[in-house]
């Protein structure tokens, strides 16, 4: 910003000298439907189009239903026939956005001609020099790469959570199973962490929007499995609540439950579609007195679920608890000393919803230890 090369403005007229325009707005799930809400993307394109000078390139980054890029391309051409449109999906993870921008594992560009590709090669010159794989695609393929990648990740998580269900039924241990299959490089060990499943502003809405779009395209059957991926994911939350009920003789009324974690994943303050808060609010609705702690997400959580109790410290959260739930795997929670925590609670029962606590340590300290997909030894 000091160099004057980074400027922020809300004035669209400032775009008139720009060579490249990136559209990065959100595409949340539409209320009452599985489809993505395209209001923001459409508005952004309409705002940019009159200011796109001849030879300039409008580049979409938003995650959109396949076919959007072509539609926006035609819409742009009507207003500024000499400008062009390309699609360049991003694969940034929340909490690692800078890292993933500076060192992406691939660049995907959907273009309709060489000159648009060349403009993007200029934009990403340094990354190309660093040999980051460059994939040129047509517009629909570039759009599909993004939703296909997120669907694959969601599938991997739901796969291991399905295995967790089977392990529970067969007295197996899903953490050992995941470790063992993960050694096969064709499978890989990442995204095989069983627990209460995926949330956030991306995976859940992206698989739903993908199903809705496939339906419109007459390819419903091809993505029917994603419905099951979604169900397995939501079922994990219910299985967690069943464990809570089982340990509190089914009656949650007046029980004090300490919830460790509110964010949809650690190192983020994002609570959109957070499995942790969904579970916390369902337990609260069943009559329990729920106190939530999170290192970063308390304010966002309070704004969405004002009726829940919140604690600023872990000690305050677990004080006199009938049960402790571990729902977001912040490193602070793994570092807890179960001997010290035991002195604060009323009942030493912990349920690990992320399979991330050191079970042996908690058992040795005299806790009843529960986890999804693992046999209960006490
Ligand atoms: C995800 C993708 O990982 C990014 O590549 C993509 O760019 C981004 O969505 C997006 O579409 O913008 P993000 O939502 O930040 O990124 O979160 P992830 O790290 O993918 O985690 C998603 C959820 O899966 C979290 O709730 C996490 O707790 C859960 N998860 C992850 C598991 O339950 N088990 C695992 O093994 C891994």
Boltz pocket constraint, residues with backbone or C-beta under 6 A from the ligand:
constraints:
  - pocket:
      binder: B
      contacts: [[A, 63], [A, 90], [A, 91], [A, 92], [A, 93], [A, 94], [A, 95], [A, 150], [A, 153], [A, 157], [A, 190], [A, 191], [A, 192], [A, 193], [A, 194], [A, 195], [A, 196], [A, 197], [A, 198], [A, 199], [A, 200], [A, 201], [A, 202], [A, 203], [A, 206], [A, 264], [A, 265], [A, 266]]
      max_distance: 6.0
